[in-house]
Amino acid sequence: DTAVSQTPKYLVTQMGNDKSIKCEQNLGHDTMYWYKQDSKKFLKIMFSYNNKELIINETVPNRFSPKSPDKAHLNLHINSLELGDSAVYFCASSQEGGGLPYEAQYFGPGTRLLVL
Amino acid sequence: AQKITQTQPGMFVQEKEAVTLDCTYDTSDQSYGLFWYKQPSSGEMIFLIYQGSYDEQNATEGRYSLNFQKARKSANLVISASQLGDSAMYFCAMMGSTLGRLYFGRGTQLTVWP
């Protein structure tokens, strides 16, 4: 009964490769996010989707492309991986309009990406 | 833009004692939300507590309470009766006029010792 799940948990790959990370939530939320946590533990938002529509698109290299096939899934595809892409990538979800003006986001377990 | 500052990179507390983790924020938004998350060594991010800027009472969730001082722009997390399992990184975050955009502080590593 995992709320927000991500696959894979670990990803080790060579520079220049293309890889995808998948995220699924079973909370019935309508908004999903991707965050990047760097080696100093700093968390920064990358993208958000609401009902399959891109809402937040931070200044992220266009090698990163999110895709939301439905409101329960948000995938992240990364082209031409670089050393600096090594980080932990978190998926999160929230329910906008759920009663509070600002809704908490619930995070997945993270995907640890290492680019060699 | 929003800015979150956590000035304590590390804190130590003895089991069963209370501890306060500091968080100050800067924003030009009139309305905003403040959040605390816990990240244990296993890596997941766990939502702990939320405070709305217009909430008159400080938020509480079990052993967690948020000491919200709006005029000072501070939102400190208080953990009462610390437990060994509270050892983790704690992040303060805020959301303002751009709904969904959470801004995080750099975190405070809390260590609880027996």
Boltz contact constraints between the chains, C-beta under 6 A:
constraints:
  - contact:
      token1: [A, 31]
      token2: [B, 100]
      max_distance: 6.0
  - contact:
      token1: [A, 41]
      token2: [B, 107]
      max_distance: 6.0
  - contact:
      token1: [A, 42]
      token2: [B, 106]
      max_distance: 6.0
  - contact:
      token1: [A, 43]
      token2: [B, 104]
      max_distance: 6.0
  - contact:
      token1: [A, 45]
      token2: [B, 101]
      max_distance: 6.0
  - contact:
      token1: [A, 48]
      token2: [B, 100]
      max_distance: 6.0
  - contact:
      token1: [A, 56]
      token2: [B, 101]
      max_distance: 6.0
  - contact:
      token1: [A, 101]
      token2: [B, 52]
      max_distance: 6.0
  - contact:
      token1: [A, 102]
      token2: [B, 33]
      max_distance: 6.0
  - contact:
      token1: [A, 102]
      token2: [B, 95]
      max_distance: 6.0
  - contact:
      token1: [A, 104]
      token2: [B, 47]
      max_distance: 6.0
  - contact:
      token1: [A, 104]
      token2: [B, 50]
      max_distance: 6.0
  - contact:
      token1: [A, 107]
      token2: [B, 45]
      max_distance: 6.0
  - contact:
      token1: [A, 109]
      token2: [B, 44]
      max_distance: 6.0
  - contact:
      token1: [A, 110]
      token2: [B, 43]
      max_distance: 6.0
